């Protein structure tokens, strides 16, 4: 007779054993909590930790040391990022001769525009309206 087991039966058995394991882990956690005197229940620690180990406690001084070290690391990182752009200098400089050439070219361009405008028809001047004198005040 061959050993044929239905896959549904196997999955049901696995679920049953896992439920038993969870129950046993909760009971062990409750006993450990009672032994250590902490009021932490097993259900709270089991929800946060899959293998339900007791949670480690960190002293206030240790938390302060860690926070100070992290602040120091952040300050160092910020100082490097702020100093980096200031240290980088542009290598491109305009020589005095180049600047003179650009200035002369601009002067020639403006002079050409002015002479072209003089040769063109003058624009009509805008009409100026005479300002009205205020009416004499009647007494």
DSSP file (Angstrom, degrees, kcal/mol; ACC not computed):
  #  RESIDUE AA STRUCTURE BP1 BP2  ACC     N-H-->O    O-->H-N    N-H-->O    O-->H-N    TCO  KAPPA ALPHA  PHI   PSI    X-CA   Y-CA   Z-CA
    1    1 A X              0   0    0      0, 0.0     2,-0.1     0, 0.0     0, 0.0   0.000 360.0 360.0 360.0 117.1    0.0    0.0    0.0
    2    2 A X        -     0   0    0      1,-0.1     2,-1.2     2,-0.0     0, 0.0  -0.351 360.0-116.6 -72.2 150.9    1.6    3.2   -1.2
    3    3 A X        +     0   0    0     -2,-0.1     2,-0.6     2,-0.0    -1,-0.1  -0.727  43.9 168.6 -89.5  94.4    1.9    6.1    1.2
    4    4 A X        -     0   0    0     -2,-1.2     2,-0.5     2,-0.0    -2,-0.0  -0.939   9.2-176.3-112.5 118.1   -0.2    8.9   -0.4
    5    5 A X        -     0   0    0     -2,-0.6     2,-0.2     3,-0.0    -2,-0.0  -0.946  28.8-118.4-115.1 133.4   -1.0   11.9    1.7
    6    6 A X    >>  -     0   0    0     -2,-0.5     4,-1.7     1,-0.1     3,-0.7  -0.453  16.9-131.8 -67.9 134.7   -3.2   14.7    0.5
    7    7 A X  H 3> S+     0   0    0      1,-0.2     4,-2.4     2,-0.2     5,-0.2   0.815 107.5  58.9 -59.5 -29.7   -1.5   18.1    0.2
    8    8 A X  H 3> S+     0   0    0      1,-0.2     4,-2.1     2,-0.2    -1,-0.2   0.879 103.8  50.8 -65.6 -36.9   -4.4   19.7    2.0
    9    9 A X  H <> S+     0   0    0     -3,-0.7     4,-2.1     2,-0.2    -2,-0.2   0.896 109.9  50.5 -66.7 -39.3   -3.8   17.4    5.0
   10   10 A X  H  X S+     0   0    0     -4,-1.7     4,-2.4     2,-0.2    -2,-0.2   0.934 110.8  47.5 -65.0 -45.9   -0.2   18.4    5.1
   11   11 A X  H  X S+     0   0    0     -4,-2.4     4,-2.3     1,-0.2    -1,-0.2   0.880 111.5  51.4 -63.9 -37.3   -0.9   22.1    5.0
   12   12 A X  H  X S+     0   0    0     -4,-2.1     4,-2.1     2,-0.2    -1,-0.2   0.898 110.2  49.5 -64.9 -39.7   -3.5   21.7    7.8
   13   13 A X  H  X S+     0   0    0     -4,-2.1     4,-2.4     2,-0.2    -2,-0.2   0.908 110.0  50.8 -65.9 -41.2   -0.9   19.8    9.9
   14   14 A X  H  X S+     0   0    0     -4,-2.4     4,-2.4     1,-0.2    -2,-0.2   0.931 110.3  49.2 -62.3 -45.4    1.7   22.5    9.3
   15   15 A X  H  X S+     0   0    0     -4,-2.3     4,-2.1     1,-0.2    -1,-0.2   0.895 110.8  50.8 -61.5 -40.0   -0.8   25.2   10.4
   16   16 A X  H  X S+     0   0    0     -4,-2.1     4,-2.1     2,-0.2    -1,-0.2   0.914 110.9  47.6 -63.9 -43.5   -1.7   23.3   13.5
   17   17 A X  H  X S+     0   0    0     -4,-2.4     4,-2.4     1,-0.2    -2,-0.2   0.881 110.7  52.0 -67.1 -37.4    1.9   22.8   14.5
   18   18 A X  H  X S+     0   0    0     -4,-2.4     4,-2.5     2,-0.2    -1,-0.2   0.890 108.4  51.2 -65.8 -37.5    2.7   26.5   13.9
   19   19 A X  H  X S+     0   0    0     -4,-2.1     4,-2.3     2,-0.2    -2,-0.2   0.914 110.6  48.6 -64.1 -42.0   -0.2   27.5   16.2
   20   20 A X  H  X S+     0   0    0     -4,-2.1     4,-2.6     2,-0.2    -2,-0.2   0.909 110.4  51.9 -61.9 -41.8    1.1   25.2   18.9
   21   21 A X  H  X S+     0   0    0     -4,-2.4     4,-2.7     1,-0.2    -2,-0.2   0.914 109.3  49.4 -62.6 -43.1    4.6   26.7   18.5
   22   22 A X  H  X S+     0   0    0     -4,-2.5     4,-2.4     2,-0.2    -1,-0.2   0.924 111.2  49.6 -61.6 -43.8    3.2   30.2   18.9
   23   23 A X  H  X S+     0   0    0     -4,-2.3     4,-2.1     1,-0.2    -2,-0.2   0.924 112.5  47.0 -60.8 -44.7    1.2   29.2   22.0
   24   24 A X  H  X S+     0   0    0     -4,-2.6     4,-2.5     1,-0.2    -1,-0.2   0.908 111.1  51.8 -64.4 -42.1    4.3   27.6   23.5
   25   25 A X  H  X S+     0   0    0     -4,-2.7     4,-2.4     1,-0.2    -1,-0.2   0.893 109.5  50.4 -62.4 -39.6    6.5   30.7   22.6
   26   26 A X  H  X S+     0   0    0     -4,-2.4     4,-2.3     2,-0.2    -1,-0.2   0.914 110.6  48.7 -63.3 -42.7    3.9   33.0   24.3
   27   27 A X  H  X S+     0   0    0     -4,-2.1     4,-2.1     2,-0.2    -2,-0.2   0.898 111.4  49.6 -65.3 -40.0    3.9   30.8   27.4
   28   28 A X  H  X S+     0   0    0     -4,-2.5     4,-2.5     1,-0.2    -1,-0.2   0.914 110.7  50.9 -63.8 -41.9    7.8   30.8   27.5
   29   29 A X  H  X S+     0   0    0     -4,-2.4     4,-2.4     1,-0.2    -2,-0.2   0.893 109.0  50.4 -62.8 -40.0    7.8   34.6   27.1
   30   30 A X  H  X S+     0   0    0     -4,-2.3     4,-2.2     2,-0.2    -1,-0.2   0.900 111.2  48.9 -64.7 -40.0    5.3   35.1   30.0
   31   31 A X  H  X S+     0   0    0     -4,-2.1     4,-2.2     2,-0.2    -2,-0.2   0.907 111.5  48.8 -66.8 -40.7    7.4   32.9   32.2
   32   32 A X  H  X S+     0   0    0     -4,-2.5     4,-2.5     2,-0.2     6,-0.2   0.900 111.1  50.8 -65.0 -39.4   10.6   34.8   31.3
   33   33 A X  H  X>S+     0   0    0     -4,-2.4     4,-1.6     1,-0.2     5,-0.7   0.897 111.2  48.0 -64.6 -39.6    8.8   38.1   32.0
   34   34 A X  H  <5S+     0   0    0     -4,-2.2    -1,-0.2     2,-0.2    -2,-0.2   0.875 112.2  50.3 -67.4 -36.6    7.6   36.8   35.4
   35   35 A X  H  <5S+     0   0    0     -4,-2.2    -2,-0.2     1,-0.2    -1,-0.2   0.897 115.3  41.0 -68.6 -41.0   11.2   35.6   36.2
   36   36 A X  H  <5S-     0   0    0     -4,-2.5    -1,-0.2    -5,-0.1    -2,-0.2   0.684 106.1-126.5 -83.0 -17.5   12.8   39.0   35.2
   37   37 A X  T  <5 +     0   0    0     -4,-1.6     2,-0.2     1,-0.3    -3,-0.2   0.496  62.1 136.6  87.1   3.7   10.1   41.1   36.9
   38   38 A X      < -     0   0    0     -5,-0.7    -1,-0.3    -6,-0.2    -2,-0.1  -0.590  56.9-135.0 -83.8 149.7    9.4   43.2   33.8
   39   39 A X        +     0   0    0     -2,-0.2     2,-0.4    -3,-0.1    -1,-0.1   0.257  62.4 126.5 -87.1  13.2    5.8   43.8   33.0
   40   40 A X        -     0   0    0     -7,-0.1     2,-0.2   -11,-0.0    -2,-0.1  -0.568  52.3-142.5 -75.8 128.2    6.2   43.1   29.2
   41   41 A X     >  -     0   0    0     -2,-0.4     4,-1.5     1,-0.1     3,-0.2  -0.517  16.8-120.1 -87.1 160.1    3.8   40.5   28.0
   42   42 A X  H  > S+     0   0    0      1,-0.2     4,-2.6   -16,-0.2     5,-0.2   0.816 109.0  61.1 -69.4 -31.0    4.8   37.9   25.4
   43   43 A X  H  > S+     0   0    0      1,-0.2     4,-1.6     2,-0.2    -1,-0.2   0.891 104.3  48.2 -67.0 -37.4    2.2   39.0   22.9
   44   44 A X  H  > S+     0   0    0     -3,-0.2     4,-1.1     1,-0.2    -1,-0.2   0.912 116.4  42.2 -68.5 -41.9    3.7   42.5   22.7
   45   45 A X  H  X S+     0   0    0     -4,-1.5     4,-2.3     1,-0.2     7,-0.3   0.836 111.7  55.5 -74.7 -30.7    7.2   41.2   22.2
   46   46 A X  H  < S+     0   0    0     -4,-2.6    -1,-0.2     1,-0.2     6,-0.2   0.847 104.8  53.7 -69.4 -32.4    6.0   38.4   19.8
   47   47 A X  H  < S+     0   0    0     -4,-1.6    -1,-0.2    -5,-0.2    -2,-0.2   0.867 117.5  36.0 -69.1 -35.1    4.4   41.0   17.6
   48   48 A X  H  < S+     0   0    0     -4,-1.1     2,-0.5     1,-0.2    -2,-0.2   0.766 122.2  43.8 -89.3 -26.2    7.6   43.0   17.3
   49   49 A X    ><  -     0   0    0     -4,-2.3     3,-1.3     1,-0.1    -1,-0.2  -0.974  67.6-153.3-126.5 121.2   10.1   40.1   17.3
   50   50 A X  T 3  S+     0   0    0     -2,-0.5    -1,-0.1     1,-0.3    -4,-0.1   0.842  98.5  40.6 -66.2 -33.8    9.4   37.0   15.2
   51   51 A X  T 3  S-     0   0    0      2,-0.0    -1,-0.3   -26,-0.0    -5,-0.1   0.298 106.7-127.2 -99.3  12.3   11.4   34.7   17.3
   52   52 A X    <   +     0   0    0     -3,-1.3     2,-0.2    -7,-0.3    -6,-0.1   0.825  44.0 168.1  50.8  46.6   10.2   36.3   20.6
   53   53 A X        -     0   0    0     -8,-0.2    -1,-0.2     1,-0.1     2,-0.1  -0.552  47.5 -93.3 -77.8 153.3   13.5   37.0   22.2
   54   54 A X        -     0   0    0     -2,-0.2     2,-0.2     1,-0.1    -1,-0.1  -0.464  48.2-108.9 -66.8 142.0   13.4   39.2   25.2
   55   55 A X        -     0   0    0     -2,-0.1     2,-0.2     1,-0.1    -1,-0.1  -0.491  28.5-122.5 -77.4 137.9   14.0   42.8   24.2
   56   56 A X        -     0   0    0     -2,-0.2     2,-0.4    -3,-0.0    -1,-0.1  -0.504  20.7-139.8 -78.0 147.5   17.3   44.4   25.2
   57   57 A X        -     0   0    0     -2,-0.2     2,-0.4     0, 0.0    -1,-0.0  -0.883   8.7-151.6-109.8 141.4   17.3   47.5   27.2
   58   58 A X        -     0   0    0     -2,-0.4     2,-0.0     4,-0.0     5,-0.0  -0.925  18.4-123.1-114.0 134.9   19.6   50.4   26.6
   59   59 A X     >  -     0   0    0     -2,-0.4     4,-2.0     1,-0.1     5,-0.2  -0.290  22.3-115.8 -71.4 160.2   20.7   52.8   29.4
   60   60 A X  H  > S+     0   0    0      1,-0.2     4,-2.2     2,-0.2     5,-0.1   0.872 116.3  54.1 -63.8 -37.5   20.1   56.5   29.1
   61   61 A X  H  > S+     0   0    0      1,-0.2     4,-2.3     2,-0.2    -1,-0.2   0.882 107.4  50.5 -66.7 -36.5   23.9   57.2   29.1
   62   62 A X  H  > S+     0   0    0      2,-0.2     4,-2.4     1,-0.2    -1,-0.2   0.907 109.7  50.2 -66.5 -40.8   24.3   54.8   26.2
   63   63 A X  H  X S+     0   0    0     -4,-2.0     4,-2.4     1,-0.2    -2,-0.2   0.896 110.9  50.2 -62.9 -39.0   21.6   56.5   24.3
   64   64 A X  H  X S+     0   0    0     -4,-2.2     4,-2.5     2,-0.2    -2,-0.2   0.904 110.3  49.5 -65.8 -40.8   23.2   59.9   25.0
   65   65 A X  H  X S+     0   0    0     -4,-2.3     4,-2.3     2,-0.2    -2,-0.2   0.916 112.6  47.2 -63.7 -42.8   26.6   58.6   23.8
   66   66 A X  H  X S+     0   0    0     -4,-2.4     4,-2.3     2,-0.2    -2,-0.2   0.916 112.7  49.0 -64.9 -43.1   25.1   57.2   20.6
   67   67 A X  H  X S+     0   0    0     -4,-2.4     4,-2.5     2,-0.2    -2,-0.2   0.902 111.4  49.6 -64.0 -41.0   23.2   60.4   19.9
   68   68 A X  H  X S+     0   0    0     -4,-2.5     4,-2.1     1,-0.2    -1,-0.2   0.908 111.2  49.3 -65.0 -40.9   26.3   62.5   20.5
   69   69 A X  H  X S+     0   0    0     -4,-2.3     4,-2.2     2,-0.2    -1,-0.2   0.899 111.4  49.2 -65.2 -39.6   28.3   60.4   18.1
   70   70 A X  H  X S+     0   0    0     -4,-2.3     4,-2.5     2,-0.2    -2,-0.2   0.912 109.9  51.0 -67.4 -41.0   25.6   60.6   15.5
   71   71 A X  H  X S+     0   0    0     -4,-2.5     4,-2.5     1,-0.2    -1,-0.2   0.897 109.7  51.3 -60.4 -39.2   25.5   64.4   15.8
   72   72 A X  H  X S+     0   0    0     -4,-2.1     4,-2.2     2,-0.2    -2,-0.2   0.912 109.9  49.2 -64.2 -42.5   29.3   64.5   15.4
   73   73 A X  H  X S+     0   0    0     -4,-2.2     4,-2.3     1,-0.2    -2,-0.2   0.915 112.2  48.1 -63.0 -42.7   29.1   62.4   12.2
   74   74 A X  H  X S+     0   0    0     -4,-2.5     4,-2.7     2,-0.2     5,-0.2   0.901 110.2  51.6 -65.7 -40.0   26.3   64.6   10.8
   75   75 A X  H  X S+     0   0    0     -4,-2.5     4,-2.4     1,-0.2    -1,-0.2   0.912 110.7  48.8 -62.8 -41.5   28.3   67.8   11.6
   76   76 A X  H  X S+     0   0    0     -4,-2.2     4,-1.9     2,-0.2    -2,-0.2   0.912 112.4  48.0 -63.6 -42.7   31.4   66.3    9.8
   77   77 A X  H  X S+     0   0    0     -4,-2.3     4,-1.9     1,-0.2    -2,-0.2   0.911 113.2  47.4 -66.0 -41.6   29.3   65.4    6.8
   78   78 A X  H  X S+     0   0    0     -4,-2.7     4,-2.1     1,-0.2     5,-0.2   0.882 109.7  53.5 -66.5 -37.8   27.7   68.8    6.6
   79   79 A X  H  X S+     0   0    0     -4,-2.4     4,-2.2    -5,-0.2    -1,-0.2   0.890 108.9  49.4 -65.1 -38.1   31.0   70.6    7.0
   80   80 A X  H  X S+     0   0    0     -4,-1.9     4,-1.7     2,-0.2    -1,-0.2   0.898 111.4  48.1 -67.4 -40.3   32.5   68.6    4.1
   81   81 A X  H  X S+     0   0    0     -4,-1.9     4,-0.8     1,-0.2    -2,-0.2   0.857 114.3  46.3 -70.8 -33.3   29.5   69.4    1.8
   82   82 A X  H  X S+     0   0    0     -4,-2.1     4,-0.8     1,-0.2    -2,-0.2   0.886 115.2  46.2 -73.9 -38.6   29.6   73.1    2.7
   83   83 A X  H  X S+     0   0    0     -4,-2.2     4,-1.9    -5,-0.2    -2,-0.2   0.782 100.0  70.4 -75.4 -26.7   33.4   73.3    2.2
   84   84 A X  H  X S+     0   0    0     -4,-1.7     4,-1.3     1,-0.2    -1,-0.2   0.928  98.9  43.9 -62.2 -49.8   33.5   71.4   -1.1
   85   85 A X  H  < S+     0   0    0     -4,-0.8    -1,-0.2     1,-0.2    -2,-0.2   0.870 113.6  52.3 -65.3 -33.1   31.9   74.1   -3.3
   86   86 A X  H  < S+     0   0    0     -4,-0.8    -1,-0.2     1,-0.2    -2,-0.2   0.856 107.7  51.9 -69.7 -33.2   34.0   76.9   -1.8
   87   87 A X  H  < S+     0   0    0     -4,-1.9     2,-0.5    -3,-0.1    -1,-0.2   0.790  91.2  88.5 -73.6 -27.6   37.2   75.0   -2.4
   88   88 A X     <  -     0   0    0     -4,-1.3     2,-0.4    -5,-0.2    -4,-0.0  -0.603  62.2-171.1 -77.5 122.5   36.4   74.4   -6.1
   89   89 A X        -     0   0    0     -2,-0.5     2,-0.3     2,-0.0    -2,-0.0  -0.875  25.7-111.7-115.3 148.1   37.7   77.3   -8.2
   90   90 A X        -     0   0    0     -2,-0.4     0, 0.0     1,-0.1     0, 0.0  -0.577  16.0-157.9 -76.6 135.8   37.0   77.9  -11.8
   91   91 A X        +     0   0    0     -2,-0.3     2,-0.6     2,-0.0    -1,-0.1   0.588  66.3  97.7 -87.4 -11.6   40.1   77.6  -14.0
   92   92 A X        +     0   0    0      2,-0.0     2,-0.4     0, 0.0    -2,-0.1  -0.694  49.7 169.5 -86.7 118.8   38.6   79.7  -16.8
   93   93 A X        -     0   0    0     -2,-0.6     2,-0.6     0, 0.0    -2,-0.0  -0.949  32.7-126.7-126.4 147.8   39.8   83.3  -16.6
   94   94 A X        -     0   0    0     -2,-0.4     2,-0.0     4,-0.0    -2,-0.0  -0.831  28.1-135.2 -94.9 123.9   39.4   86.1  -19.1
   95   95 A X     >  -     0   0    0     -2,-0.6     4,-2.3     1,-0.1     5,-0.2  -0.306  19.3-114.5 -74.4 162.2   42.7   87.7  -20.1
   96   96 A X  H  > S+     0   0    0      1,-0.2     4,-2.2     2,-0.2     5,-0.1   0.888 117.8  51.3 -64.1 -39.1   43.1   91.4  -20.2
   97   97 A X  H  > S+     0   0    0      2,-0.2     4,-2.1     1,-0.2    -1,-0.2   0.911 109.8  49.5 -65.8 -41.6   43.7   91.3  -24.0
   98   98 A X  H  > S+     0   0    0      1,-0.2     4,-2.1     2,-0.2    -2,-0.2   0.902 109.9  51.1 -62.5 -42.1   40.6   89.2  -24.5
   99   99 A X  H  X S+     0   0    0     -4,-2.3     4,-2.4     1,-0.2    -1,-0.2   0.906 108.9  51.2 -63.1 -41.1   38.6   91.6  -22.5
  100  100 A X  H  X S+     0   0    0     -4,-2.2     4,-2.5     1,-0.2    -2,-0.2   0.899 108.8  51.7 -63.1 -40.4   39.9   94.5  -24.5
  101  101 A X  H  X S+     0   0    0     -4,-2.1     4,-2.3     2,-0.2    -1,-0.2   0.909 110.4  48.1 -62.6 -42.1   38.9   92.7  -27.8
  102  102 A X  H  X S+     0   0    0     -4,-2.1     4,-2.3     2,-0.2    -2,-0.2   0.921 111.8  49.4 -64.8 -44.0   35.4   92.1  -26.5
  103  103 A X  H  X S+     0   0    0     -4,-2.4     4,-2.3     1,-0.2    -2,-0.2   0.923 112.1  48.1 -61.8 -44.7   35.0   95.8  -25.4
  104  104 A X  H  X S+     0   0    0     -4,-2.5     4,-2.4     2,-0.2    -1,-0.2   0.901 110.2  51.9 -63.2 -41.2   36.2   97.1  -28.8
  105  105 A X  H  X S+     0   0    0     -4,-2.3     4,-2.2     1,-0.2    -1,-0.2   0.913 110.4  48.7 -62.3 -42.0   33.9   94.7  -30.7
  106  106 A X  H  X S+     0   0    0     -4,-2.3     4,-2.6     2,-0.2     5,-0.2   0.904 109.9  51.6 -64.1 -40.8   30.9   96.0  -28.6
  107  107 A X  H  X S+     0   0    0     -4,-2.3     4,-2.5     1,-0.2    -2,-0.2   0.915 110.4  48.7 -61.8 -42.1   31.9   99.6  -29.3
  108  108 A X  H  X S+     0   0    0     -4,-2.4     4,-2.4     2,-0.2    -1,-0.2   0.909 111.3  50.5 -63.8 -41.7   32.0   98.9  -33.0
  109  109 A X  H  X S+     0   0    0     -4,-2.2     4,-2.1     2,-0.2    -2,-0.2   0.935 112.7  45.3 -62.1 -46.8   28.6   97.2  -32.9
  110  110 A X  H  X S+     0   0    0     -4,-2.6     4,-2.4     1,-0.2    -1,-0.2   0.890 112.0  52.0 -65.3 -38.9   27.0  100.1  -31.1
  111  111 A X  H  X S+     0   0    0     -4,-2.5     4,-2.3    -5,-0.2    -1,-0.2   0.913 109.5  50.2 -63.6 -40.7   28.6  102.6  -33.4
  112  112 A X  H  X S+     0   0    0     -4,-2.4     4,-2.0     1,-0.2    -2,-0.2   0.898 110.6  49.6 -63.7 -40.4   27.3  100.7  -36.4
  113  113 A X  H  X S+     0   0    0     -4,-2.1     4,-2.1     2,-0.2    -1,-0.2   0.906 110.4  50.1 -64.8 -41.4   23.8  100.7  -34.9
  114  114 A X  H  X S+     0   0    0     -4,-2.4     4,-2.0     1,-0.2    -2,-0.2   0.911 111.7  47.0 -65.7 -41.7   23.9  104.4  -34.2
  115  115 A X  H  X S+     0   0    0     -4,-2.3     4,-1.7     1,-0.2    -1,-0.2   0.868 110.7  53.2 -68.4 -33.6   25.0  105.3  -37.7
  116  116 A X  H  X S+     0   0    0     -4,-2.0     4,-1.1     1,-0.2    -1,-0.2   0.884 109.0  49.5 -67.0 -37.0   22.3  103.0  -39.1
  117  117 A X  H  < S+     0   0    0     -4,-2.1    -2,-0.2     1,-0.2    -1,-0.2   0.876 107.6  53.7 -68.8 -36.7   19.7  104.8  -37.1
  118  118 A X  H  < S+     0   0    0     -4,-2.0    -1,-0.2     1,-0.2    -2,-0.2   0.882 109.6  48.5 -65.5 -36.4   20.9  108.2  -38.2
  119  119 A X  H  < S+     0   0    0     -4,-1.7    -1,-0.2    -5,-0.1    -2,-0.2   0.735  99.8  83.4 -75.0 -22.3   20.6  107.1  -41.9
  120  120 A X  S  < S-     0   0    0     -4,-1.1     2,-0.1    -3,-0.2     3,-0.1  -0.331  99.4 -81.2 -79.1 163.7   17.1  105.8  -41.3
  121  121 A X        -     0   0    0      1,-0.1    -1,-0.1    -2,-0.1    -2,-0.1  -0.406  53.3-110.1 -64.9 136.2   14.0  107.9  -41.4
  122  122 A X        -     0   0    0     -2,-0.1     2,-0.2    -4,-0.1    -1,-0.1  -0.382  31.5-113.3 -68.7 146.1   13.5  109.7  -38.1
  123  123 A X        -     0   0    0      1,-0.1     2,-0.1    -2,-0.1    -1,-0.1  -0.526  35.8-101.7 -75.8 143.8   10.6  108.6  -36.0
  124  124 A X        -     0   0    0     -2,-0.2    -1,-0.1     1,-0.1     2,-0.1  -0.436  40.9-113.4 -66.3 139.8    7.8  111.0  -35.5
  125  125 A X        -     0   0    0     -2,-0.1     2,-0.1     1,-0.1    -1,-0.1  -0.416  34.3-101.7 -72.1 148.7    7.9  112.7  -32.2
  126  126 A X        -     0   0    0      1,-0.1     2,-0.2    -2,-0.1    -1,-0.1  -0.449  41.3-106.1 -69.8 142.2    5.1  111.9  -29.8
  127  127 A X        -     0   0    0     -2,-0.1     2,-0.5    -3,-0.1    -1,-0.1  -0.491  29.4-145.2 -71.9 134.6    2.5  114.6  -29.5
  128  128 A X        -     0   0    0     -2,-0.2     2,-0.4    -3,-0.1    -1,-0.0  -0.875   9.1-143.2-101.2 131.1    2.7  116.6  -26.4
  129  129 A X        -     0   0    0     -2,-0.5     2,-0.2     1,-0.0     3,-0.0  -0.752  21.9-115.3 -93.3 138.0   -0.6  117.7  -24.9
  130  130 A X        -     0   0    0     -2,-0.4     2,-0.3     1,-0.1    -1,-0.0  -0.479  31.9-114.0 -71.9 138.2   -0.7  121.1  -23.3
  131  131 A X        -     0   0    0     -2,-0.2     2,-0.2     1,-0.1    -1,-0.1  -0.554  32.4-118.6 -73.8 133.4   -1.5  120.9  -19.7
  132  132 A X        -     0   0    0     -2,-0.3     2,-0.3     1,-0.1    -1,-0.1  -0.511  21.6-127.2 -74.2 136.6   -4.8  122.5  -18.9
  133  133 A X        -     0   0    0     -2,-0.2     2,-0.1     1,-0.1     3,-0.1  -0.595  35.8 -99.7 -78.8 145.0   -4.7  125.4  -16.6
  134  134 A X        -     0   0    0     -2,-0.3    -1,-0.1     1,-0.1     3,-0.1  -0.382  41.5-103.3 -68.2 142.5   -7.0  125.1  -13.7
  135  135 A X        -     0   0    0      1,-0.1    -1,-0.1    -2,-0.1     2,-0.1  -0.344  44.4 -97.1 -63.9 142.7  -10.3  126.8  -14.0
  136  136 A X        -     0   0    0      1,-0.1     2,-0.4    -3,-0.1    -1,-0.1  -0.358  41.0-114.9 -63.0 139.5  -10.5  130.1  -12.0
  137  137 A X        -     0   0    0     -3,-0.1     2,-0.3     1,-0.1    -1,-0.1  -0.590  26.1-131.5 -76.7 129.2  -12.1  129.5   -8.7
  138  138 A X              0   0    0     -2,-0.4    -1,-0.1     1,-0.1    -3,-0.0  -0.636 360.0 360.0 -84.7 138.9  -15.4  131.4   -8.5
  139  139 A X              0   0    0     -2,-0.3    -1,-0.1     0, 0.0    -2,-0.0   0.457 360.0 360.0 -91.5 360.0  -15.9  133.4   -5.3
